Amino acid sequence: MLCVSGDGSPVALRWSSGDREARIEFVSPRFRYRDPADPYLAADDMVEYTVRLSGNGLTAEALVLSLDTAGSGLPAFIEYLAEDFRGWDGIRTWESADHDLCVEATWTTRGHVDLRWWITPSIYDKWRASVAVEVEAGAEMSALARELSAFFAI
């Protein structure tokens, strides 16, 4: 289930089944950087934001820096999944530039996609945390892509 606050921030995904639940939130976009004068960075956007994972007693948070190189960032990855709503084999993966946020998408036979979100706060930390949420393959996934695009547009 996709949940979005009225002002576009935070973007939150929740999943629950009985006494089990998982949640991921994208909060606090801090800056967006684009330098149109630099020919190497003209099509790139960098956004810093906080990602929170929680579920059944686990809570983890990491500050993430994403690089959207000519439209290949997280919103584009989620939109790519939405466009392929009839399914695929295997696992599709997206990872932030510093490898501190990763999402693995697996198609299920029920017309849904399991999204497993991993955070690793830095290469120096020795822990990783993950939660999985289930998203409807078509309309819900498209809505998630739109909300993430709006979130990253700050």
C-alpha positions in Angstrom: 0.0 0.0 0.0 1.4 3.4 -1.0 1.0 6.2 1.5 1.9 9.8 0.7 1.6 12.9 2.9 -0.2 15.9 1.5 2.9 18.0 0.8 4.7 15.2 -1.2 7.0 14.2 1.7 7.4 11.6 3.0 6.8 8.8 0.6 5.9 5.7 2.5 5.2 2.1 1.6 3.5 -0.2 4.1 2.7 -3.9 4.0 1.0 -5.9 6.7 -0.4 -9.4 7.1 -1.9 -10.3 10.4 0.8 -9.5 13.1 3.6 -8.9 10.5 4.3 -5.6 9.0 7.0 -3.7 7.1 7.4 0.0 6.2 9.9 2.1 4.2 9.9 5.9 4.2 11.7 8.4 2.1 12.0 11.6 4.2 13.8 14.9 4.4 15.1 15.6 0.9 18.0 17.9 1.7 19.4 19.1 -1.6 19.3 18.7 -5.3 22.4 19.4 -7.3 22.6 19.9 -11.1 25.2 21.9 -12.9 24.0 22.7 -16.5 27.3 24.5 -17.2 29.3 21.3 -16.8 28.9 19.1 -19.9 29.6 16.0 -17.8 27.0 16.7 -15.2 24.4 18.5 -17.3 22.0 15.4 -17.3 22.8 14.3 -13.7 20.9 15.1 -10.5 22.2 14.3 -7.0 19.7 14.2 -4.2 20.5 13.6 -0.5 17.6 12.2 1.6 16.9 9.9 4.6 15.5 6.4 4.2 13.8 4.7 7.2 13.0 1.0 7.4 10.8 -0.6 10.1 9.0 -3.8 10.8 8.2 -6.0 13.7 10.6 -4.4 16.2 13.3 -3.4 13.6 14.0 0.3 12.9 16.9 1.4 10.8 17.8 4.7 9.1 20.4 5.9 6.7 21.3 9.1 4.9 21.5 8.3 1.2 22.9 10.2 -1.8 21.4 9.2 -5.1 22.8 10.0 -8.5 20.2 10.1 -11.3 22.3 9.8 -14.4 20.2 10.9 -17.3 17.0 9.4 -15.9 18.4 6.1 -14.6 17.7 6.8 -10.9 15.2 5.2 -8.5 12.0 6.8 -9.9 13.0 5.6 -13.4 13.7 2.1 -12.1 10.3 1.9 -10.4 8.6 3.2 -13.6 10.5 0.5 -15.6 9.0 -2.1 -13.3 5.5 -0.6 -13.7 5.7 -0.7 -17.5 6.6 -4.4 -17.3 3.4 -5.2 -15.3 3.0 -8.6 -17.1 6.0 -10.0 -15.2 9.6 -11.1 -15.6 11.9 -13.9 -14.4 14.5 -13.4 -11.7 15.4 -10.4 -9.6 15.8 -6.8 -10.9 18.0 -4.6 -8.9 18.7 -0.9 -8.4 21.4 0.6 -6.2 22.4 4.1 -5.1 25.8 5.5 -6.1 27.3 4.8 -2.7 25.6 1.4 -2.4 23.8 2.5 0.8 20.3 1.9 -0.7 19.4 -1.1 -2.8 16.0 -2.4 -4.0 15.5 -5.9 -5.4 12.2 -6.5 -7.3 10.8 -10.0 -7.8 7.6 -10.6 -9.8 5.0 -12.8 -8.1 2.3 -14.8 -9.8 -0.4 -12.9 -8.1 0.2 -9.7 -10.2 2.3 -8.1 -7.5 6.0 -7.3 -7.1 7.9 -7.9 -3.9 10.3 -5.0 -3.3 13.0 -5.8 -0.8 14.7 -2.6 0.3 18.2 -2.8 1.8 20.1 0.0 3.6 23.8 -0.1 4.5 24.7 3.3 6.1 28.3 3.3 4.9 31.0 0.9 3.7 32.6 1.1 7.1 29.5 -0.1 9.0 29.2 -3.9 9.5 25.4 -4.1 9.3 22.7 -4.1 6.7 18.9 -4.0 7.3 16.1 -4.8 4.9 12.3 -4.9 4.7 10.1 -6.3 1.9 6.8 -4.8 0.8 4.4 -6.0 -1.8 3.2 -3.6 -4.5 0.6 -4.1 -7.2 2.4 -4.4 -10.5 0.6 -1.9 -12.5 -1.2 1.1 -11.0 0.4 1.0 -7.6 3.8 0.8 -9.0 3.1 3.7 -11.4 1.8 5.8 -8.5 5.0 5.0 -6.5 7.2 6.1 -9.5 5.2 9.4 -9.7 5.5 10.0 -6.0 9.2 9.3 -5.9 9.7 11.6 -8.9 7.9 14.3 -7.1 10.0 13.6 -3.9 13.3 13.8 -5.8 12.3 16.9 -7.7 12.6 19.1 -4.6 
